[in-house]
Amino acid sequence: MLKTITLSVLCLFIINISPLSVLAQTSIDSSGNKKTAYNNIKEKFYKAIGQQSRLYNGIEYNGYDPKIIGNANFMDVTDLNKGTVMYDGYSYKNVDMLYDIYQDELIIQLYQSFLKINLITEKVESFDLLGRHFINIKNNPAIATSLKTGFYDELYGGKIQVLAKHTKSIQRKYEISGSIDSYFSPSVDYYLFKNGEYYSVNSQGAFLSALKDKKKDIQQFIKANKIKFKKTQEESMVKIAAYYDQITE
């Protein structure tokens, strides 16, 4: 059953407080002031973890059926990695995190616990993980080309912006024996944000079309720098985007 985690963290804190505090709580409880005792413990809890208390607020992460081949995570990592997250108006560094790209959710390790939680997506402004910077983009109905709400990998952020959307789906493979194997299948789509519009740029042609006002200059730049778009797509897009910014006002 899904449950809000803030209370769970508080319970862990209560379990680990000193025996003296427990005795004090018992004494107060016996006099009928349970609410006062709870408030006192809660105050100690928030004082103990300070600003971090805002971070440990989400839903328990239960993972997936182990029979599914592969995993749901970005870059196929299975271990938690240190990262930075801007959450609920605060920046938190050295946080143990995973990015589940199947559910498009950021997962962190619960405070002093082996449990993992999904952070509340609406409160995640951005995060840095595995050398990538992800931003939370919200769909804007006023923009016809607006992207779906979700986390996007910001490959380049200048006058224009190059984004990657990493996803995974669960596919099924039918074996000769009659068995069915399920597995995670990754995919990625690329977008360019320019002058308030988003463009799908999954090919060199689409990328150059979105930058058609400087297309000839860019083509010369590609040739001079021997850029191989198909072999190094992300690196190529970043180089071209930076050059475009350089030659435009």
Contacts in CASP RR format, 6 or more apart in sequence:
PFRMAT RR
TARGET T0000
AUTHOR 0000-0000-0000
METHOD contacts of the structure
MODEL  1
MLKTITLSVLCLFIINISPLSVLAQTSIDSSGNKKTAYNNIKEKFYKAIG
QQSRLYNGIEYNGYDPKIIGNANFMDVTDLNKGTVMYDGYSYKNVDMLYD
IYQDELIIQLYQSFLKINLITEKVESFDLLGRHFINIKNNPAIATSLKTG
FYDELYGGKIQVLAKHTKSIQRKYEISGSIDSYFSPSVDYYLFKNGEYYS
VNSQGAFLSALKDKKKDIQQFIKANKIKFKKTQEESMVKIAAYYDQITE
2 59 0 8 1.000
2 60 0 8 1.000
3 59 0 8 1.000
3 60 0 8 1.000
4 57 0 8 1.000
4 58 0 8 1.000
4 59 0 8 1.000
5 56 0 8 1.000
5 57 0 8 1.000
5 58 0 8 1.000
5 59 0 8 1.000
5 60 0 8 1.000
5 110 0 8 1.000
5 115 0 8 1.000
5 117 0 8 1.000
6 53 0 8 1.000
6 56 0 8 1.000
6 57 0 8 1.000
6 58 0 8 1.000
8 60 0 8 1.000
8 110 0 8 1.000
8 115 0 8 1.000
9 45 0 8 1.000
9 49 0 8 1.000
9 53 0 8 1.000
9 56 0 8 1.000
9 110 0 8 1.000
9 111 0 8 1.000
9 113 0 8 1.000
10 41 0 8 1.000
10 42 0 8 1.000
10 45 0 8 1.000
12 111 0 8 1.000
12 112 0 8 1.000
12 113 0 8 1.000
13 41 0 8 1.000
13 44 0 8 1.000
13 45 0 8 1.000
13 48 0 8 1.000
13 49 0 8 1.000
14 41 0 8 1.000
14 45 0 8 1.000
16 112 0 8 1.000
17 41 0 8 1.000
17 44 0 8 1.000
21 41 0 8 1.000
21 44 0 8 1.000
24 37 0 8 1.000
25 37 0 8 1.000
25 40 0 8 1.000
25 41 0 8 1.000
28 34 0 8 1.000
28 36 0 8 1.000
28 37 0 8 1.000
28 40 0 8 1.000
29 37 0 8 1.000
45 53 0 8 1.000
46 53 0 8 1.000
49 56 0 8 1.000
49 111 0 8 1.000
51 90 0 8 1.000
52 92 0 8 1.000
52 111 0 8 1.000
54 87 0 8 1.000
54 88 0 8 1.000
54 89 0 8 1.000
54 90 0 8 1.000
55 85 0 8 1.000
55 87 0 8 1.000
55 88 0 8 1.000
55 90 0 8 1.000
55 92 0 8 1.000
55 95 0 8 1.000
55 108 0 8 1.000
55 119 0 8 1.000
56 108 0 8 1.000
56 110 0 8 1.000
56 111 0 8 1.000
56 117 0 8 1.000
57 88 0 8 1.000
57 119 0 8 1.000
57 120 0 8 1.000
57 123 0 8 1.000
58 117 0 8 1.000
58 118 0 8 1.000
58 119 0 8 1.000
58 120 0 8 1.000
59 117 0 8 1.000
59 118 0 8 1.000
59 120 0 8 1.000
60 115 0 8 1.000
60 116 0 8 1.000
60 117 0 8 1.000
60 118 0 8 1.000
61 100 0 8 1.000
61 105 0 8 1.000
61 107 0 8 1.000
61 115 0 8 1.000
61 116 0 8 1.000
61 117 0 8 1.000
61 118 0 8 1.000
63 72 0 8 1.000
64 71 0 8 1.000
64 72 0 8 1.000
64 102 0 8 1.000
65 182 0 8 1.000
67 182 0 8 1.000
68 170 0 8 1.000
68 182 0 8 1.000
68 183 0 8 1.000
68 184 0 8 1.000
69 181 0 8 1.000
69 182 0 8 1.000
69 183 0 8 1.000
69 184 0 8 1.000
70 76 0 8 1.000
70 183 0 8 1.000
70 184 0 8 1.000
71 77 0 8 1.000
71 78 0 8 1.000
71 184 0 8 1.000
72 100 0 8 1.000
72 101 0 8 1.000
72 102 0 8 1.000
72 103 0 8 1.000
72 168 0 8 1.000
72 184 0 8 1.000
73 98 0 8 1.000
73 99 0 8 1.000
73 100 0 8 1.000
73 101 0 8 1.000
74 98 0 8 1.000
74 99 0 8 1.000
74 100 0 8 1.000
74 101 0 8 1.000
74 129 0 8 1.000
74 130 0 8 1.000
74 132 0 8 1.000
74 166 0 8 1.000
75 130 0 8 1.000
76 186 0 8 1.000
77 98 0 8 1.000
77 130 0 8 1.000
80 96 0 8 1.000
80 97 0 8 1.000
80 98 0 8 1.000
80 108 0 8 1.000
80 109 0 8 1.000
80 116 0 8 1.000
81 96 0 8 1.000
81 97 0 8 1.000
81 98 0 8 1.000
81 129 0 8 1.000
81 130 0 8 1.000
82 94 0 8 1.000
82 95 0 8 1.000
82 96 0 8 1.000
82 97 0 8 1.000
83 93 0 8 1.000
83 94 0 8 1.000
83 95 0 8 1.000
83 96 0 8 1.000
83 97 0 8 1.000
83 127 0 8 1.000
83 128 0 8 1.000
83 129 0 8 1.000
84 91 0 8 1.000
84 92 0 8 1.000
84 93 0 8 1.000
84 94 0 8 1.000
84 95 0 8 1.000
84 127 0 8 1.000
84 128 0 8 1.000
85 91 0 8 1.000
85 92 0 8 1.000
85 95 0 8 1.000
85 97 0 8 1.000
85 106 0 8 1.000
85 108 0 8 1.000
85 119 0 8 1.000
85 124 0 8 1.000
85 126 0 8 1.000
85 127 0 8 1.000
85 128 0 8 1.000
86 92 0 8 1.000
86 124 0 8 1.000
86 125 0 8 1.000
86 126 0 8 1.000
86 127 0 8 1.000
87 119 0 8 1.000
87 123 0 8 1.000
87 124 0 8 1.000
87 125 0 8 1.000
88 120 0 8 1.000
88 123 0 8 1.000
89 123 0 8 1.000
89 125 0 8 1.000
95 108 0 8 1.000
95 109 0 8 1.000
96 108 0 8 1.000
96 109 0 8 1.000
97 106 0 8 1.000
97 107 0 8 1.000
97 108 0 8 1.000
97 109 0 8 1.000
97 127 0 8 1.000
97 129 0 8 1.000
98 106 0 8 1.000
98 107 0 8 1.000
98 108 0 8 1.000
98 116 0 8 1.000
99 105 0 8 1.000
99 106 0 8 1.000
99 107 0 8 1.000
99 127 0 8 1.000
99 129 0 8 1.000
99 134 0 8 1.000
99 151 0 8 1.000
100 106 0 8 1.000
100 107 0 8 1.000
100 118 0 8 1.000
101 166 0 8 1.000
101 167 0 8 1.000
101 168 0 8 1.000
101 186 0 8 1.000
102 167 0 8 1.000
102 168 0 8 1.000
102 169 0 8 1.000
102 170 0 8 1.000
102 184 0 8 1.000
103 118 0 8 1.000
104 121 0 8 1.000
104 150 0 8 1.000
104 151 0 8 1.000
104 167 0 8 1.000
105 118 0 8 1.000
105 119 0 8 1.000
105 121 0 8 1.000
106 118 0 8 1.000
106 119 0 8 1.000
106 121 0 8 1.000
106 124 0 8 1.000
106 127 0 8 1.000
106 151 0 8 1.000
107 116 0 8 1.000
107 117 0 8 1.000
107 118 0 8 1.000
107 119 0 8 1.000
108 116 0 8 1.000
108 117 0 8 1.000
108 119 0 8 1.000
109 115 0 8 1.000
109 116 0 8 1.000
110 116 0 8 1.000
110 117 0 8 1.000
121 136 0 8 1.000
121 150 0 8 1.000
121 151 0 8 1.000
124 136 0 8 1.000
124 151 0 8 1.000
125 135 0 8 1.000
125 136 0 8 1.000
126 133 0 8 1.000
126 134 0 8 1.000
126 135 0 8 1.000
126 136 0 8 1.000
127 133 0 8 1.000
127 134 0 8 1.000
127 151 0 8 1.000
128 134 0 8 1.000
132 153 0 8 1.000
133 153 0 8 1.000
133 154 0 8 1.000
134 151 0 8 1.000
134 152 0 8 1.000
134 153 0 8 1.000
134 154 0 8 1.000
135 151 0 8 1.000
135 152 0 8 1.000
135 154 0 8 1.000
136 149 0 8 1.000
136 150 0 8 1.000
136 151 0 8 1.000
137 147 0 8 1.000
137 149 0 8 1.000
137 150 0 8 1.000
137 151 0 8 1.000
137 152 0 8 1.000
137 163 0 8 1.000
138 149 0 8 1.000
138 150 0 8 1.000
139 146 0 8 1.000
139 147 0 8 1.000
139 148 0 8 1.000
139 149 0 8 1.000
140 146 0 8 1.000
143 196 0 8 1.000
143 197 0 8 1.000
143 198 0 8 1.000
145 197 0 8 1.000
145 198 0 8 1.000
145 199 0 8 1.000
146 198 0 8 1.000
147 163 0 8 1.000
147 165 0 8 1.000
147 191 0 8 1.000
147 198 0 8 1.000
150 165 0 8 1.000
152 163 0 8 1.000
152 164 0 8 1.000
152 165 0 8 1.000
152 191 0 8 1.000
153 163 0 8 1.000
153 164 0 8 1.000
153 165 0 8 1.000
153 166 0 8 1.000
154 161 0 8 1.000
154 162 0 8 1.000
154 163 0 8 1.000
155 162 0 8 1.000
155 163 0 8 1.000
155 164 0 8 1.000
155 234 0 8 1.000
155 237 0 8 1.000
155 238 0 8 1.000
156 162 0 8 1.000
156 237 0 8 1.000
156 238 0 8 1.000
156 241 0 8 1.000
156 242 0 8 1.000
157 241 0 8 1.000
158 241 0 8 1.000
158 245 0 8 1.000
159 244 0 8 1.000
159 245 0 8 1.000
159 248 0 8 1.000
160 192 0 8 1.000
160 193 0 8 1.000
160 194 0 8 1.000
160 211 0 8 1.000
160 241 0 8 1.000
160 244 0 8 1.000
160 245 0 8 1.000
161 192 0 8 1.000
161 193 0 8 1.000
161 194 0 8 1.000
162 190 0 8 1.000
162 191 0 8 1.000
162 192 0 8 1.000
162 193 0 8 1.000
162 201 0 8 1.000
162 237 0 8 1.000
162 238 0 8 1.000
162 241 0 8 1.000
163 190 0 8 1.000
163 191 0 8 1.000
163 192 0 8 1.000
163 193 0 8 1.000
164 188 0 8 1.000
164 189 0 8 1.000
164 190 0 8 1.000
164 191 0 8 1.000
164 234 0 8 1.000
165 188 0 8 1.000
165 189 0 8 1.000
165 190 0 8 1.000
165 191 0 8 1.000
166 186 0 8 1.000
166 187 0 8 1.000
166 188 0 8 1.000
167 186 0 8 1.000
167 187 0 8 1.000
167 188 0 8 1.000
167 189 0 8 1.000
168 184 0 8 1.000
168 185 0 8 1.000
168 186 0 8 1.000
168 187 0 8 1.000
169 184 0 8 1.000
169 185 0 8 1.000
169 187 0 8 1.000
170 182 0 8 1.000
170 183 0 8 1.000
170 184 0 8 1.000
170 185 0 8 1.000
171 182 0 8 1.000
171 183 0 8 1.000
171 184 0 8 1.000
171 185 0 8 1.000
172 180 0 8 1.000
172 181 0 8 1.000
172 182 0 8 1.000
172 183 0 8 1.000
173 180 0 8 1.000
173 181 0 8 1.000
173 182 0 8 1.000
173 183 0 8 1.000
174 180 0 8 1.000
175 181 0 8 1.000
189 200 0 8 1.000
189 202 0 8 1.000
190 200 0 8 1.000
190 201 0 8 1.000
190 202 0 8 1.000
190 207 0 8 1.000
190 233 0 8 1.000
190 234 0 8 1.000
190 237 0 8 1.000
191 198 0 8 1.000
191 199 0 8 1.000
191 200 0 8 1.000
191 201 0 8 1.000
192 198 0 8 1.000
192 199 0 8 1.000
192 201 0 8 1.000
192 207 0 8 1.000
192 210 0 8 1.000
192 211 0 8 1.000
192 237 0 8 1.000
192 241 0 8 1.000
193 199 0 8 1.000
194 210 0 8 1.000
194 211 0 8 1.000
199 206 0 8 1.000
199 209 0 8 1.000
199 210 0 8 1.000
200 206 0 8 1.000
201 207 0 8 1.000
201 210 0 8 1.000
201 237 0 8 1.000
204 229 0 8 1.000
204 230 0 8 1.000
204 236 0 8 1.000
207 229 0 8 1.000
207 237 0 8 1.000
207 240 0 8 1.000
208 215 0 8 1.000
208 218 0 8 1.000
208 219 0 8 1.000
209 215 0 8 1.000
211 218 0 8 1.000
211 240 0 8 1.000
211 244 0 8 1.000
213 248 0 8 1.000
214 244 0 8 1.000
214 247 0 8 1.000
214 248 0 8 1.000
217 243 0 8 1.000
217 247 0 8 1.000
218 240 0 8 1.000
218 243 0 8 1.000
218 244 0 8 1.000
221 227 0 8 1.000
221 240 0 8 1.000
221 243 0 8 1.000
222 229 0 8 1.000
222 236 0 8 1.000
222 240 0 8 1.000
225 239 0 8 1.000
227 236 0 8 1.000
227 239 0 8 1.000
227 240 0 8 1.000
228 236 0 8 1.000
229 236 0 8 1.000
229 237 0 8 1.000
END
